[in-house]
């Protein structure tokens, strides 16, 4: 039988052929991660677990909304802003969505320039991504303030209708906003390491990978794209339904 060949850094992993290859594929899940950095694999596992959490929140929200007997507030009215004497429905939410989706573009560009080892452009794009994320969190704080102060909505009560509206809103958007805030902090940390050359010289410290490797930028990109994707589902399920 043909023996499997162990991969090196210069060549891809070659699997065994025939029955031995089938047995090897099913008996060793190490092979699935043979050429994947541990940091990237751990990030994928974390995102998978986070997917279950957000899915549980959104499914719980849909269950509560369909089962409650009290009238559910109209999101187009609750989240409307008055500009120049006219109430514009969901205008703030639309801007927040545009800002967060735009940050995905700058993050993808940062990963691209990171693997080109262009420190300056990677640093700038990481800062722009962090700035867009911070802007999103700031607008979310404004949204929360408006609902709490102007509308009187609380996690335990809602003068506009079903009490579950406040609890589900603050739970889902608060959990997502926490993810964005944490992402902004780590983006700033990675940006600092990039511009100082820590990734080029393998200086010891927090979140420093192998010499000349910008994998940490891609790992942050995975996290950030996940946060953006989750917001698309929140926007569709909570604000448009």
ROZABA-990762 format. One record per residue (C-alpha): residue in one letter; x, y, z; chain; residue number from 0. Coordinates in Angstrom, 2 decimals. Layout:
<sites>
<site><aa>a</aa><c1>X</c1><c2>Y</c2><c3>Z</c3><ch>A</ch><i>NUM</i></site>
...
</sites>
This chain:
<sites>
<site><aa>x</aa><c1>0.00</c1><c2>0.00</c2><c3>0.00</c3><ch>A</ch><i>0</i></site>
<site><aa>x</aa><c1>1.03</c1><c2>3.53</c2><c3>-0.62</c3><ch>A</ch><i>1</i></site>
<site><aa>x</aa><c1>2.07</c1><c2>5.34</c2><c3>2.51</c3><ch>A</ch><i>2</i></site>
<site><aa>x</aa><c1>0.86</c1><c2>8.88</c2><c3>3.27</c3><ch>A</ch><i>3</i></site>
<site><aa>x</aa><c1>3.45</c1><c2>11.58</c2><c3>2.99</c3><ch>A</ch><i>4</i></site>
<site><aa>x</aa><c1>3.86</c1><c2>14.08</c2><c3>5.80</c3><ch>A</ch><i>5</i></site>
<site><aa>x</aa><c1>3.49</c1><c2>17.68</c2><c3>4.64</c3><ch>A</ch><i>6</i></site>
<site><aa>x</aa><c1>6.31</c1><c2>20.16</c2><c3>4.86</c3><ch>A</ch><i>7</i></site>
<site><aa>x</aa><c1>6.17</c1><c2>23.93</c2><c3>4.85</c3><ch>A</ch><i>8</i></site>
<site><aa>x</aa><c1>6.97</c1><c2>23.96</c2><c3>1.13</c3><ch>A</ch><i>9</i></site>
<site><aa>x</aa><c1>4.46</c1><c2>21.39</c2><c3>-0.17</c3><ch>A</ch><i>10</i></site>
<site><aa>x</aa><c1>0.79</c1><c2>20.60</c2><c3>0.52</c3><ch>A</ch><i>11</i></site>
<site><aa>x</aa><c1>-0.31</c1><c2>17.56</c2><c3>2.48</c3><ch>A</ch><i>12</i></site>
<site><aa>x</aa><c1>-0.65</c1><c2>14.41</c2><c3>0.32</c3><ch>A</ch><i>13</i></site>
<site><aa>x</aa><c1>-3.13</c1><c2>11.85</c2><c3>1.60</c3><ch>A</ch><i>14</i></site>
<site><aa>x</aa><c1>-2.78</c1><c2>8.09</c2><c3>1.43</c3><ch>A</ch><i>15</i></site>
<site><aa>x</aa><c1>-4.58</c1><c2>6.33</c2><c3>-1.40</c3><ch>A</ch><i>16</i></site>
<site><aa>x</aa><c1>-7.14</c1><c2>3.55</c2><c3>-1.43</c3><ch>A</ch><i>17</i></site>
<site><aa>x</aa><c1>-8.58</c1><c2>1.92</c2><c3>1.68</c3><ch>A</ch><i>18</i></site>
<site><aa>x</aa><c1>-5.70</c1><c2>3.21</c2><c3>3.81</c3><ch>A</ch><i>19</i></site>
<site><aa>x</aa><c1>-6.58</c1><c2>6.76</c2><c3>2.80</c3><ch>A</ch><i>20</i></site>
<site><aa>x</aa><c1>-10.23</c1><c2>6.29</c2><c3>3.77</c3><ch>A</ch><i>21</i></site>
<site><aa>x</aa><c1>-9.29</c1><c2>4.81</c2><c3>7.13</c3><ch>A</ch><i>22</i></site>
<site><aa>x</aa><c1>-6.79</c1><c2>7.61</c2><c3>7.73</c3><ch>A</ch><i>23</i></site>
<site><aa>x</aa><c1>-9.35</c1><c2>10.31</c2><c3>6.88</c3><ch>A</ch><i>24</i></site>
<site><aa>x</aa><c1>-11.94</c1><c2>8.93</c2><c3>9.30</c3><ch>A</ch><i>25</i></site>
<site><aa>x</aa><c1>-9.61</c1><c2>7.99</c2><c3>12.13</c3><ch>A</ch><i>26</i></site>
<site><aa>x</aa><c1>-7.60</c1><c2>11.19</c2><c3>12.56</c3><ch>A</ch><i>27</i></site>
<site><aa>x</aa><c1>-9.21</c1><c2>14.60</c2><c3>12.82</c3><ch>A</ch><i>28</i></site>
<site><aa>x</aa><c1>-5.69</c1><c2>16.00</c2><c3>13.30</c3><ch>A</ch><i>29</i></site>
<site><aa>x</aa><c1>-5.35</c1><c2>15.80</c2><c3>9.52</c3><ch>A</ch><i>30</i></site>
<site><aa>x</aa><c1>-8.11</c1><c2>18.37</c2><c3>9.08</c3><ch>A</ch><i>31</i></site>
<site><aa>x</aa><c1>-6.02</c1><c2>20.99</c2><c3>10.92</c3><ch>A</ch><i>32</i></site>
<site><aa>x</aa><c1>-2.60</c1><c2>19.86</c2><c3>9.71</c3><ch>A</ch><i>33</i></site>
<site><aa>x</aa><c1>-1.89</c1><c2>23.00</c2><c3>7.65</c3><ch>A</ch><i>34</i></site>
<site><aa>x</aa><c1>-4.09</c1><c2>25.44</c2><c3>9.61</c3><ch>A</ch><i>35</i></site>
<site><aa>x</aa><c1>-2.52</c1><c2>27.75</c2><c3>12.26</c3><ch>A</ch><i>36</i></site>
<site><aa>x</aa><c1>-3.80</c1><c2>26.96</c2><c3>15.73</c3><ch>A</ch><i>37</i></site>
<site><aa>x</aa><c1>-4.99</c1><c2>30.53</c2><c3>16.21</c3><ch>A</ch><i>38</i></site>
<site><aa>x</aa><c1>-7.21</c1><c2>30.38</c2><c3>13.13</c3><ch>A</ch><i>39</i></site>
<site><aa>x</aa><c1>-8.60</c1><c2>26.98</c2><c3>14.11</c3><ch>A</ch><i>40</i></site>
<site><aa>x</aa><c1>-9.41</c1><c2>28.21</c2><c3>17.62</c3><ch>A</ch><i>41</i></site>
<site><aa>x</aa><c1>-11.09</c1><c2>31.31</c2><c3>16.21</c3><ch>A</ch><i>42</i></site>
<site><aa>x</aa><c1>-13.31</c1><c2>29.17</c2><c3>13.98</c3><ch>A</ch><i>43</i></site>
<site><aa>x</aa><c1>-14.27</c1><c2>27.02</c2><c3>16.99</c3><ch>A</ch><i>44</i></site>
<site><aa>x</aa><c1>-15.05</c1><c2>30.15</c2><c3>19.03</c3><ch>A</ch><i>45</i></site>
<site><aa>x</aa><c1>-17.17</c1><c2>31.60</c2><c3>16.20</c3><ch>A</ch><i>46</i></site>
<site><aa>x</aa><c1>-19.06</c1><c2>28.33</c2><c3>15.91</c3><ch>A</ch><i>47</i></site>
<site><aa>x</aa><c1>-19.93</c1><c2>28.44</c2><c3>19.60</c3><ch>A</ch><i>48</i></site>
<site><aa>x</aa><c1>-20.90</c1><c2>32.10</c2><c3>19.30</c3><ch>A</ch><i>49</i></site>
<site><aa>x</aa><c1>-23.16</c1><c2>31.23</c2><c3>16.37</c3><ch>A</ch><i>50</i></site>
<site><aa>x</aa><c1>-25.16</c1><c2>28.94</c2><c3>18.64</c3><ch>A</ch><i>51</i></site>
<site><aa>x</aa><c1>-25.55</c1><c2>31.71</c2><c3>21.22</c3><ch>A</ch><i>52</i></site>
<site><aa>x</aa><c1>-26.74</c1><c2>34.33</c2><c3>18.76</c3><ch>A</ch><i>53</i></site>
<site><aa>x</aa><c1>-29.02</c1><c2>31.77</c2><c3>17.09</c3><ch>A</ch><i>54</i></site>
<site><aa>x</aa><c1>-30.58</c1><c2>30.96</c2><c3>20.46</c3><ch>A</ch><i>55</i></site>
<site><aa>x</aa><c1>-31.17</c1><c2>34.66</c2><c3>21.13</c3><ch>A</ch><i>56</i></site>
<site><aa>x</aa><c1>-32.81</c1><c2>35.27</c2><c3>17.76</c3><ch>A</ch><i>57</i></site>
<site><aa>x</aa><c1>-34.93</c1><c2>32.13</c2><c3>17.93</c3><ch>A</ch><i>58</i></site>
<site><aa>x</aa><c1>-36.03</c1><c2>33.10</c2><c3>21.44</c3><ch>A</ch><i>59</i></site>
<site><aa>x</aa><c1>-36.94</c1><c2>36.56</c2><c3>20.16</c3><ch>A</ch><i>60</i></site>
<site><aa>x</aa><c1>-39.05</c1><c2>35.14</c2><c3>17.33</c3><ch>A</ch><i>61</i></site>
<site><aa>x</aa><c1>-40.75</c1><c2>32.71</c2><c3>19.71</c3><ch>A</ch><i>62</i></site>
<site><aa>x</aa><c1>-41.58</c1><c2>35.46</c2><c3>22.21</c3><ch>A</ch><i>63</i></site>
<site><aa>x</aa><c1>-42.86</c1><c2>37.79</c2><c3>19.53</c3><ch>A</ch><i>64</i></site>
<site><aa>x</aa><c1>-45.14</c1><c2>35.18</c2><c3>17.95</c3><ch>A</ch><i>65</i></site>
<site><aa>x</aa><c1>-46.48</c1><c2>33.92</c2><c3>21.28</c3><ch>A</ch><i>66</i></site>
<site><aa>x</aa><c1>-47.14</c1><c2>37.17</c2><c3>23.16</c3><ch>A</ch><i>67</i></site>
<site><aa>x</aa><c1>-50.72</c1><c2>38.41</c2><c3>23.35</c3><ch>A</ch><i>68</i></site>
<site><aa>x</aa><c1>-49.78</c1><c2>42.05</c2><c3>23.92</c3><ch>A</ch><i>69</i></site>
<site><aa>x</aa><c1>-49.35</c1><c2>44.33</c2><c3>20.90</c3><ch>A</ch><i>70</i></site>
<site><aa>x</aa><c1>-45.76</c1><c2>44.45</c2><c3>19.60</c3><ch>A</ch><i>71</i></site>
<site><aa>x</aa><c1>-44.37</c1><c2>47.95</c2><c3>18.93</c3><ch>A</ch><i>72</i></site>
<site><aa>x</aa><c1>-43.78</c1><c2>48.85</c2><c3>15.30</c3><ch>A</ch><i>73</i></site>
<site><aa>x</aa><c1>-39.97</c1><c2>49.11</c2><c3>14.83</c3><ch>A</ch><i>74</i></site>
<site><aa>x</aa><c1>-40.42</c1><c2>51.69</c2><c3>12.05</c3><ch>A</ch><i>75</i></site>
<site><aa>x</aa><c1>-42.06</c1><c2>54.02</c2><c3>14.56</c3><ch>A</ch><i>76</i></site>
<site><aa>x</aa><c1>-40.01</c1><c2>53.17</c2><c3>17.64</c3><ch>A</ch><i>77</i></site>
<site><aa>x</aa><c1>-36.67</c1><c2>53.60</c2><c3>15.86</c3><ch>A</ch><i>78</i></site>
<site><aa>x</aa><c1>-37.64</c1><c2>56.66</c2><c3>13.82</c3><ch>A</ch><i>79</i></site>
<site><aa>x</aa><c1>-35.70</c1><c2>59.92</c2><c3>14.09</c3><ch>A</ch><i>80</i></site>
<site><aa>x</aa><c1>-37.13</c1><c2>63.40</c2><c3>13.67</c3><ch>A</ch><i>81</i></site>
<site><aa>x</aa><c1>-35.06</c1><c2>65.39</c2><c3>11.17</c3><ch>A</ch><i>82</i></site>
<site><aa>x</aa><c1>-36.08</c1><c2>68.80</c2><c3>9.85</c3><ch>A</ch><i>83</i></site>
<site><aa>x</aa><c1>-39.53</c1><c2>68.33</c2><c3>11.29</c3><ch>A</ch><i>84</i></site>
<site><aa>x</aa><c1>-40.14</c1><c2>64.93</c2><c3>9.67</c3><ch>A</ch><i>85</i></site>
<site><aa>x</aa><c1>-39.98</c1><c2>61.48</c2><c3>11.26</c3><ch>A</ch><i>86</i></site>
<site><aa>x</aa><c1>-37.77</c1><c2>59.21</c2><c3>9.19</c3><ch>A</ch><i>87</i></site>
<site><aa>x</aa><c1>-38.18</c1><c2>55.51</c2><c3>10.05</c3><ch>A</ch><i>88</i></site>
<site><aa>x</aa><c1>-35.06</c1><c2>53.42</c2><c3>10.72</c3><ch>A</ch><i>89</i></site>
<site><aa>x</aa><c1>-32.70</c1><c2>56.12</c2><c3>9.43</c3><ch>A</ch><i>90</i></site>
<site><aa>x</aa><c1>-30.27</c1><c2>55.65</c2><c3>12.33</c3><ch>A</ch><i>91</i></site>
<site><aa>x</aa><c1>-30.34</c1><c2>51.87</c2><c3>11.95</c3><ch>A</ch><i>92</i></site>
<site><aa>x</aa><c1>-29.65</c1><c2>52.20</c2><c3>8.23</c3><ch>A</ch><i>93</i></site>
<site><aa>x</aa><c1>-26.62</c1><c2>54.41</c2><c3>8.91</c3><ch>A</ch><i>94</i></site>
<site><aa>x</aa><c1>-25.36</c1><c2>52.01</c2><c3>11.58</c3><ch>A</ch><i>95</i></site>
<site><aa>x</aa><c1>-25.68</c1><c2>49.11</c2><c3>9.15</c3><ch>A</ch><i>96</i></site>
<site><aa>x</aa><c1>-23.84</c1><c2>51.02</c2><c3>6.42</c3><ch>A</ch><i>97</i></site>
<site><aa>x</aa><c1>-21.01</c1><c2>51.89</c2><c3>8.82</c3><ch>A</ch><i>98</i></site>
<site><aa>x</aa><c1>-20.58</c1><c2>48.32</c2><c3>10.03</c3><ch>A</ch><i>99</i></site>
<site><aa>x</aa><c1>-20.74</c1><c2>46.79</c2><c3>6.55</c3><ch>A</ch><i>100</i></site>
<site><aa>x</aa><c1>-18.19</c1><c2>49.35</c2><c3>5.34</c3><ch>A</ch><i>101</i></site>
<site><aa>x</aa><c1>-15.87</c1><c2>48.26</c2><c3>8.14</c3><ch>A</ch><i>102</i></site>
<site><aa>x</aa><c1>-15.90</c1><c2>44.75</c2><c3>6.66</c3><ch>A</ch><i>103</i></site>
<site><aa>x</aa><c1>-14.44</c1><c2>46.19</c2><c3>3.46</c3><ch>A</ch><i>104</i></site>
<site><aa>x</aa><c1>-11.64</c1><c2>48.00</c2><c3>5.26</c3><ch>A</ch><i>105</i></site>
<site><aa>x</aa><c1>-10.93</c1><c2>44.87</c2><c3>7.32</c3><ch>A</ch><i>106</i></site>
<site><aa>x</aa><c1>-10.65</c1><c2>42.74</c2><c3>4.18</c3><ch>A</ch><i>107</i></site>
<site><aa>x</aa><c1>-8.23</c1><c2>45.28</c2><c3>2.71</c3><ch>A</ch><i>108</i></site>
<site><aa>x</aa><c1>-6.19</c1><c2>45.23</c2><c3>5.93</c3><ch>A</ch><i>109</i></site>
<site><aa>x</aa><c1>-5.84</c1><c2>41.44</c2><c3>5.66</c3><ch>A</ch><i>110</i></site>
<site><aa>x</aa><c1>-4.81</c1><c2>41.78</c2><c3>2.01</c3><ch>A</ch><i>111</i></site>
<site><aa>x</aa><c1>-2.09</c1><c2>44.33</c2><c3>2.72</c3><ch>A</ch><i>112</i></site>
<site><aa>x</aa><c1>-1.06</c1><c2>42.36</c2><c3>5.82</c3><ch>A</ch><i>113</i></site>
<site><aa>x</aa><c1>-0.12</c1><c2>39.35</c2><c3>3.74</c3><ch>A</ch><i>114</i></site>
<site><aa>x</aa><c1>1.74</c1><c2>41.69</c2><c3>1.41</c3><ch>A</ch><i>115</i></site>
<site><aa>x</aa><c1>3.62</c1><c2>42.83</c2><c3>4.56</c3><ch>A</ch><i>116</i></site>
<site><aa>x</aa><c1>2.72</c1><c2>46.45</c2><c3>3.92</c3><ch>A</ch><i>117</i></site>
<site><aa>x</aa><c1>2.85</c1><c2>47.67</c2><c3>7.49</c3><ch>A</ch><i>118</i></site>
<site><aa>x</aa><c1>1.69</c1><c2>51.24</c2><c3>6.96</c3><ch>A</ch><i>119</i></site>
<site><aa>x</aa><c1>-1.40</c1><c2>50.42</c2><c3>4.88</c3><ch>A</ch><i>120</i></site>
<site><aa>x</aa><c1>-2.32</c1><c2>47.54</c2><c3>7.17</c3><ch>A</ch><i>121</i></site>
<site><aa>x</aa><c1>-2.00</c1><c2>49.83</c2><c3>10.19</c3><ch>A</ch><i>122</i></site>
<site><aa>x</aa><c1>-4.12</c1><c2>52.58</c2><c3>8.64</c3><ch>A</ch><i>123</i></site>
<site><aa>x</aa><c1>-6.86</c1><c2>50.18</c2><c3>7.52</c3><ch>A</ch><i>124</i></site>
<site><aa>x</aa><c1>-6.99</c1><c2>48.56</c2><c3>10.96</c3><ch>A</ch><i>125</i></site>
<site><aa>x</aa><c1>-7.39</c1><c2>52.00</c2><c3>12.52</c3><ch>A</ch><i>126</i></site>
<site><aa>x</aa><c1>-10.14</c1><c2>52.89</c2><c3>10.05</c3><ch>A</ch><i>127</i></site>
<site><aa>x</aa><c1>-11.92</c1><c2>49.62</c2><c3>10.85</c3><ch>A</ch><i>128</i></site>
<site><aa>x</aa><c1>-11.64</c1><c2>50.30</c2><c3>14.57</c3><ch>A</ch><i>129</i></site>
<site><aa>x</aa><c1>-12.94</c1><c2>53.85</c2><c3>14.05</c3><ch>A</ch><i>130</i></site>
<site><aa>x</aa><c1>-15.96</c1><c2>52.58</c2><c3>12.13</c3><ch>A</ch><i>131</i></site>
<site><aa>x</aa><c1>-16.62</c1><c2>50.02</c2><c3>14.85</c3><ch>A</ch><i>132</i></site>
<site><aa>x</aa><c1>-16.40</c1><c2>52.68</c2><c3>17.55</c3><ch>A</ch><i>133</i></site>
<site><aa>x</aa><c1>-18.77</c1><c2>54.87</c2><c3>15.52</c3><ch>A</ch><i>134</i></site>
<site><aa>x</aa><c1>-21.25</c1><c2>52.02</c2><c3>15.39</c3><ch>A</ch><i>135</i></site>
<site><aa>x</aa><c1>-21.06</c1><c2>51.54</c2><c3>19.16</c3><ch>A</ch><i>136</i></site>
<site><aa>x</aa><c1>-21.50</c1><c2>55.29</c2><c3>19.68</c3><ch>A</ch><i>137</i></site>
<site><aa>x</aa><c1>-24.64</c1><c2>55.33</c2><c3>17.54</c3><ch>A</ch><i>138</i></site>
<site><aa>x</aa><c1>-25.93</c1><c2>52.30</c2><c3>19.41</c3><ch>A</ch><i>139</i></site>
<site><aa>x</aa><c1>-25.40</c1><c2>54.14</c2><c3>22.70</c3><ch>A</ch><i>140</i></site>
<site><aa>x</aa><c1>-27.40</c1><c2>57.07</c2><c3>21.27</c3><ch>A</ch><i>141</i></site>
<site><aa>x</aa><c1>-30.15</c1><c2>54.64</c2><c3>20.25</c3><ch>A</ch><i>142</i></site>
<site><aa>x</aa><c1>-30.27</c1><c2>53.14</c2><c3>23.74</c3><ch>A</ch><i>143</i></site>
<site><aa>x</aa><c1>-30.37</c1><c2>56.59</c2><c3>25.35</c3><ch>A</ch><i>144</i></site>
<site><aa>x</aa><c1>-33.26</c1><c2>57.66</c2><c3>23.13</c3><ch>A</ch><i>145</i></site>
<site><aa>x</aa><c1>-35.30</c1><c2>54.56</c2><c3>23.95</c3><ch>A</ch><i>146</i></site>
<site><aa>x</aa><c1>-34.62</c1><c2>54.73</c2><c3>27.69</c3><ch>A</ch><i>147</i></site>
<site><aa>x</aa><c1>-34.98</c1><c2>58.49</c2><c3>28.20</c3><ch>A</ch><i>148</i></site>
<site><aa>x</aa><c1>-37.51</c1><c2>59.50</c2><c3>25.53</c3><ch>A</ch><i>149</i></site>
<site><aa>x</aa><c1>-39.60</c1><c2>56.35</c2><c3>25.15</c3><ch>A</ch><i>150</i></site>
<site><aa>x</aa><c1>-39.31</c1><c2>54.98</c2><c3>28.69</c3><ch>A</ch><i>151</i></site>
<site><aa>x</aa><c1>-38.43</c1><c2>51.47</c2><c3>27.50</c3><ch>A</ch><i>152</i></site>
<site><aa>x</aa><c1>-36.69</c1><c2>49.25</c2><c3>30.05</c3><ch>A</ch><i>153</i></site>
<site><aa>x</aa><c1>-35.53</c1><c2>45.60</c2><c3>30.03</c3><ch>A</ch><i>154</i></site>
<site><aa>x</aa><c1>-38.39</c1><c2>44.83</c2><c3>32.44</c3><ch>A</ch><i>155</i></site>
<site><aa>x</aa><c1>-41.10</c1><c2>47.04</c2><c3>30.92</c3><ch>A</ch><i>156</i></site>
<site><aa>x</aa><c1>-42.33</c1><c2>48.82</c2><c3>27.84</c3><ch>A</ch><i>157</i></site>
<site><aa>x</aa><c1>-45.01</c1><c2>51.55</c2><c3>27.81</c3><ch>A</ch><i>158</i></site>
<site><aa>x</aa><c1>-45.47</c1><c2>51.09</c2><c3>24.04</c3><ch>A</ch><i>159</i></site>
<site><aa>x</aa><c1>-46.71</c1><c2>47.50</c2><c3>24.19</c3><ch>A</ch><i>160</i></site>
<site><aa>x</aa><c1>-45.32</c1><c2>44.05</c2><c3>24.97</c3><ch>A</ch><i>161</i></site>
<site><aa>x</aa><c1>-42.89</c1><c2>44.06</c2><c3>27.88</c3><ch>A</ch><i>162</i></site>
<site><aa>x</aa><c1>-40.75</c1><c2>41.44</c2><c3>26.13</c3><ch>A</ch><i>163</i></site>
<site><aa>x</aa><c1>-39.78</c1><c2>44.04</c2><c3>23.53</c3><ch>A</ch><i>164</i></site>
<site><aa>x</aa><c1>-37.41</c1><c2>45.80</c2><c3>25.91</c3><ch>A</ch><i>165</i></site>
<site><aa>x</aa><c1>-35.83</c1><c2>42.66</c2><c3>27.32</c3><ch>A</ch><i>166</i></site>
<site><aa>x</aa><c1>-35.13</c1><c2>41.09</c2><c3>23.91</c3><ch>A</ch><i>167</i></site>
<site><aa>x</aa><c1>-33.91</c1><c2>44.35</c2><c3>22.40</c3><ch>A</ch><i>168</i></site>
<site><aa>x</aa><c1>-31.40</c1><c2>45.18</c2><c3>25.13</c3><ch>A</ch><i>169</i></site>
<site><aa>x</aa><c1>-30.23</c1><c2>41.57</c2><c3>25.39</c3><ch>A</ch><i>170</i></site>
<site><aa>x</aa><c1>-29.59</c1><c2>41.01</c2><c3>21.67</c3><ch>A</ch><i>171</i></site>
<site><aa>x</aa><c1>-28.22</c1><c2>44.43</c2><c3>20.72</c3><ch>A</ch><i>172</i></site>
<site><aa>x</aa><c1>-26.25</c1><c2>44.67</c2><c3>23.97</c3><ch>A</ch><i>173</i></site>
<site><aa>x</aa><c1>-24.59</c1><c2>41.30</c2><c3>23.42</c3><ch>A</ch><i>174</i></site>
<site><aa>x</aa><c1>-23.71</c1><c2>42.26</c2><c3>19.85</c3><ch>A</ch><i>175</i></site>
<site><aa>x</aa><c1>-22.48</c1><c2>45.70</c2><c3>20.89</c3><ch>A</ch><i>176</i></site>
<site><aa>x</aa><c1>-20.20</c1><c2>44.04</c2><c3>23.44</c3><ch>A</ch><i>177</i></site>
<site><aa>x</aa><c1>-18.69</c1><c2>41.95</c2><c3>20.65</c3><ch>A</ch><i>178</i></site>
<site><aa>x</aa><c1>-18.08</c1><c2>45.06</c2><c3>18.57</c3><ch>A</ch><i>179</i></site>
<site><aa>x</aa><c1>-16.49</c1><c2>46.90</c2><c3>21.51</c3><ch>A</ch><i>180</i></site>
<site><aa>x</aa><c1>-14.16</c1><c2>43.99</c2><c3>22.25</c3><ch>A</ch><i>181</i></site>
<site><aa>x</aa><c1>-13.30</c1><c2>43.81</c2><c3>18.56</c3><ch>A</ch><i>182</i></site>
<site><aa>x</aa><c1>-12.37</c1><c2>47.50</c2><c3>18.50</c3><ch>A</ch><i>183</i></site>
<site><aa>x</aa><c1>-10.00</c1><c2>47.01</c2><c3>21.43</c3><ch>A</ch><i>184</i></site>
<site><aa>x</aa><c1>-8.24</c1><c2>44.07</c2><c3>19.81</c3><ch>A</ch><i>185</i></site>
<site><aa>x</aa><c1>-8.05</c1><c2>45.88</c2><c3>16.45</c3><ch>A</ch><i>186</i></site>
<site><aa>x</aa><c1>-6.16</c1><c2>48.70</c2><c3>18.17</c3><ch>A</ch><i>187</i></site>
<site><aa>x</aa><c1>-3.82</c1><c2>46.18</c2><c3>19.82</c3><ch>A</ch><i>188</i></site>
<site><aa>x</aa><c1>-3.10</c1><c2>44.44</c2><c3>16.51</c3><ch>A</ch><i>189</i></site>
<site><aa>x</aa><c1>-2.65</c1><c2>47.79</c2><c3>14.73</c3><ch>A</ch><i>190</i></site>
<site><aa>x</aa><c1>-0.09</c1><c2>48.84</c2><c3>17.34</c3><ch>A</ch><i>191</i></site>
<site><aa>x</aa><c1>1.83</c1><c2>45.60</c2><c3>16.91</c3><ch>A</ch><i>192</i></site>
<site><aa>x</aa><c1>1.77</c1><c2>45.95</c2><c3>13.12</c3><ch>A</ch><i>193</i></site>
<site><aa>x</aa><c1>3.17</c1><c2>49.50</c2><c3>13.05</c3><ch>A</ch><i>194</i></site>
<site><aa>x</aa><c1>5.85</c1><c2>48.67</c2><c3>15.66</c3><ch>A</ch><i>195</i></site>
<site><aa>x</aa><c1>7.05</c1><c2>45.77</c2><c3>13.56</c3><ch>A</ch><i>196</i></site>
<site><aa>x</aa><c1>6.32</c1><c2>43.13</c2><c3>16.21</c3><ch>A</ch><i>197</i></site>
<site><aa>x</aa><c1>4.96</c1><c2>40.76</c2><c3>13.55</c3><ch>A</ch><i>198</i></site>
<site><aa>x</aa><c1>8.05</c1><c2>41.17</c2><c3>11.39</c3><ch>A</ch><i>199</i></site>
<site><aa>x</aa><c1>10.61</c1><c2>40.66</c2><c3>14.15</c3><ch>A</ch><i>200</i></site>
<site><aa>x</aa><c1>8.68</c1><c2>38.20</c2><c3>16.36</c3><ch>A</ch><i>201</i></site>
<site><aa>x</aa><c1>9.01</c1><c2>40.30</c2><c3>19.46</c3><ch>A</ch><i>202</i></site>
<site><aa>x</aa><c1>7.69</c1><c2>38.54</c2><c3>22.56</c3><ch>A</ch><i>203</i></site>
<site><aa>x</aa><c1>4.38</c1><c2>39.79</c2><c3>23.84</c3><ch>A</ch><i>204</i></site>
<site><aa>x</aa><c1>0.62</c1><c2>39.51</c2><c3>23.68</c3><ch>A</ch><i>205</i></site>
<site><aa>x</aa><c1>-0.81</c1><c2>38.38</c2><c3>20.32</c3><ch>A</ch><i>206</i></site>
<site><aa>x</aa><c1>2.54</c1><c2>38.13</c2><c3>18.53</c3><ch>A</ch><i>207</i></site>
<site><aa>x</aa><c1>2.81</c1><c2>35.26</c2><c3>16.06</c3><ch>A</ch><i>208</i></site>
<site><aa>x</aa><c1>5.68</c1><c2>33.70</c2><c3>14.16</c3><ch>A</ch><i>209</i></site>
<site><aa>x</aa><c1>8.29</c1><c2>35.89</c2><c3>12.54</c3><ch>A</ch><i>210</i></site>
<site><aa>x</aa><c1>7.09</c1><c2>37.53</c2><c3>9.35</c3><ch>A</ch><i>211</i></site>
<site><aa>x</aa><c1>3.55</c1><c2>36.14</c2><c3>9.70</c3><ch>A</ch><i>212</i></site>
<site><aa>x</aa><c1>0.51</c1><c2>38.39</c2><c3>9.65</c3><ch>A</ch><i>213</i></site>
<site><aa>x</aa><c1>-1.93</c1><c2>35.61</c2><c3>10.52</c3><ch>A</ch><i>214</i></site>
<site><aa>x</aa><c1>-3.21</c1><c2>37.54</c2><c3>13.53</c3><ch>A</ch><i>215</i></site>
<site><aa>x</aa><c1>-4.61</c1><c2>40.16</c2><c3>11.14</c3><ch>A</ch><i>216</i></site>
<site><aa>x</aa><c1>-6.55</c1><c2>37.48</c2><c3>9.27</c3><ch>A</ch><i>217</i></site>
<site><aa>x</aa><c1>-7.77</c1><c2>35.98</c2><c3>12.55</c3><ch>A</ch><i>218</i></site>
<site><aa>x</aa><c1>-9.07</c1><c2>39.39</c2><c3>13.60</c3><ch>A</ch><i>219</i></site>
<site><aa>x</aa><c1>-10.69</c1><c2>39.63</c2><c3>10.18</c3><ch>A</ch><i>220</i></site>
<site><aa>x</aa><c1>-12.58</c1><c2>36.38</c2><c3>10.79</c3><ch>A</ch><i>221</i></site>
<site><aa>x</aa><c1>-13.93</c1><c2>37.76</c2><c3>14.06</c3><ch>A</ch><i>222</i></site>
<site><aa>x</aa><c1>-14.88</c1><c2>41.10</c2><c3>12.56</c3><ch>A</ch><i>223</i></site>
<site><aa>x</aa><c1>-16.66</c1><c2>39.61</c2><c3>9.55</c3><ch>A</ch><i>224</i></site>
<site><aa>x</aa><c1>-18.61</c1><c2>37.35</c2><c3>11.89</c3><ch>A</ch><i>225</i></site>
<site><aa>x</aa><c1>-19.74</c1><c2>40.33</c2><c3>13.97</c3><ch>A</ch><i>226</i></site>
<site><aa>x</aa><c1>-20.84</c1><c2>42.13</c2><c3>10.79</c3><ch>A</ch><i>227</i></site>
<site><aa>x</aa><c1>-22.71</c1><c2>39.07</c2><c3>9.53</c3><ch>A</ch><i>228</i></site>
<site><aa>x</aa><c1>-24.55</c1><c2>38.66</c2><c3>12.83</c3><ch>A</ch><i>229</i></site>
<site><aa>x</aa><c1>-25.70</c1><c2>42.28</c2><c3>12.62</c3><ch>A</ch><i>230</i></site>
<site><aa>x</aa><c1>-27.25</c1><c2>41.58</c2><c3>9.21</c3><ch>A</ch><i>231</i></site>
<site><aa>x</aa><c1>-29.43</c1><c2>38.89</c2><c3>10.82</c3><ch>A</ch><i>232</i></site>
<site><aa>x</aa><c1>-30.29</c1><c2>41.16</c2><c3>13.77</c3><ch>A</ch><i>233</i></site>
<site><aa>x</aa><c1>-31.19</c1><c2>43.96</c2><c3>11.36</c3><ch>A</ch><i>234</i></site>
<site><aa>x</aa><c1>-33.42</c1><c2>41.68</c2><c3>9.29</c3><ch>A</ch><i>235</i></site>
<site><aa>x</aa><c1>-35.13</c1><c2>39.87</c2><c3>12.16</c3><ch>A</ch><i>236</i></site>
<site><aa>x</aa><c1>-35.48</c1><c2>42.63</c2><c3>14.75</c3><ch>A</ch><i>237</i></site>
<site><aa>x</aa><c1>-35.79</c1><c2>45.89</c2><c3>12.80</c3><ch>A</ch><i>238</i></site>
<site><aa>x</aa><c1>-37.45</c1><c2>44.82</c2><c3>9.54</c3><ch>A</ch><i>239</i></site>
<site><aa>x</aa><c1>-39.92</c1><c2>42.28</c2><c3>10.88</c3><ch>A</ch><i>240</i></site>
</sites>
